[in-house]
């Protein structure tokens, strides 16, 4: 019915190189896309999160101070 077409080793290598180039271009484009999130150097959006002792902590409580957010897996 269909004849199996044999490609030379050189043709197979060319196809693999082409696929690798296209995949690399796609991945680079995906990495360079900009999102509507917070930009570097901009003020952080306001938020409120629960602390480990069930208090609500607001970013506004620490206005003008450096803030480090540390997220960890809570057990239990």
N, C-alpha and C positions, 0 to 999 in steps of 0.2 A: 504494500500500500504506500507507505512513505519510505523513502530511502533515507537511511541514516547518513547524515553528512558528517564527514570527518574534517575537523579543523586542525590546522598545523599547530605545533607547539608555540610558534611565534604569534599566531593569531589569538590563541588562548591567553598568552601573556599580555597582549595588547588590550584584550577585553578586561582582564583583571586590573590593569593599570587604569583604564578608563573608569571602571566602577569605583576604584579606590579614590580617584580624583573627584568624581561626582559626590561620593559619600563624604569626603573631607570638606568639600565646598558646602554641602548641606549642613554639616555639623558646625562649621564656622559661622554660617549665617544664623543658625539657631542660637549660638552663643552670643552673637553680637546684637541680637534683637533687644530693643528697649522695652521695658514694661512701665506701667503707670505707677509703679511703687515709689518709694522714697529714694531720692537722689542723694549721692554722697555729699555731705556738707550741709544738707538741708535739715531743718528742725524735724524731730521725730513727731509722728502723729500722736495725739493724746490717746491714752488707753488706761484701763483699770483692770488689774489682775488679782486673783486671790493669792495670798501668801500661804505658807505651810501651816500657819496657825489660824487659818480661815479669816484673816482680816483682808479687806480690800485695799490694795495699794494702787495709787494713782501716780502717773508720771508727773502730773502737775505738783505733787507734794515735794518733788525734788527739783523744781525749776532752778536753773542756774548752777546746778551741781552735776558733776559727772555721774553717769548711771551705767552700771554693768548688769545686763540681764543674764541670769544663769538658769537654764532649763535642765531639769534632770527627771529621770523616770521615778515616779513615786510608787512605792510598793505598798499595797494594802488598801 
